[in-house]
């Protein structure tokens, strides 16, 4: 879970340092995948009894907000890159 969470943030930062919107969007897309992976691990931890239900609910609330924000960034970048000359 730590690796997936760290990967999501690191990919956004790395993409921001790249040259161009399309490449940035690609890294943000990878970050979205890492957030999905993190969500799966939390669900698995809950199902295995490692993560109590109330902690899982709080995690899902925060992760949902992070996912929505990251997806909005991805859509914005993709829209912006589609307007660039090829």
N, C-alpha and C positions, 0 to 999 in steps of 0.2 A: 504494500500500500504506500509506503514511503517512497519507493522508487517511482511508482506511477504518478504520485502527487508532485514529486520533484521534477519528473520528466515533463509534465504539463507546463509548469512554470518556466522551466529551462527552455523548452521549445519556443514559447512565446518570446522570451528574451532573445534567444538566438535568431529567430526570424526577424525580429525588429532590427537586428544589426546587419541583415542581408541587404543586398543591392536590388531593390525593386519590390513592388507590391505583390507580384505573382509569387515570388519566392517566400515572402513574408506570409502570404496566405497559405502556402503549402505547410509551413511550420506550425501555423495556428491550427490547421486541419489535423496535424499530428497530435497537437495538444488536446484537441477534442477527443481523439481516440484514447489518449492517456486518461482523460477524465472518465470516459466510459469504462475503461479497465478498472479504475479506482472504484467506481460505483459497483461493479461486479464483485470486487474483493470485499467491499463492505457488506453487500448482500450475503455473500458466502460466509463471512464472519458472523453475521447475525444468525444465519441458518445453522451454523455449527455451535452456536451458543457462546461464542467468544465476545461478541459485541451485543450488549443488552439492547432491547427494543427501543427504549427511550433515547439512548445514545445514537442508535441507528437513525431514528427519526430526525434528530438534530443534524447528523451528518448529511442526510439526504436533503434537508433544507438548504444547508450551506453549499453542498455540491450542486444542487439544482440551480442555485443562483450563479455559481461559477460557470456551470455549463451554459446557461442562457447568455451570460455575458460573453463568453468565449465564442459561442456560435454567432452572436451578433457581430462581433469583431470579424469573424471569418466571412460572414455574408457581406459586410461592408468592404472588406478587402477584395473579395471576389468581384463584387460589383464595380469597384474602382478599377481593378485590373482589366476588366472586360471593356472599359472605355479607353484603355491605352492603345496606341497604334501597335500593330503586330510586327 
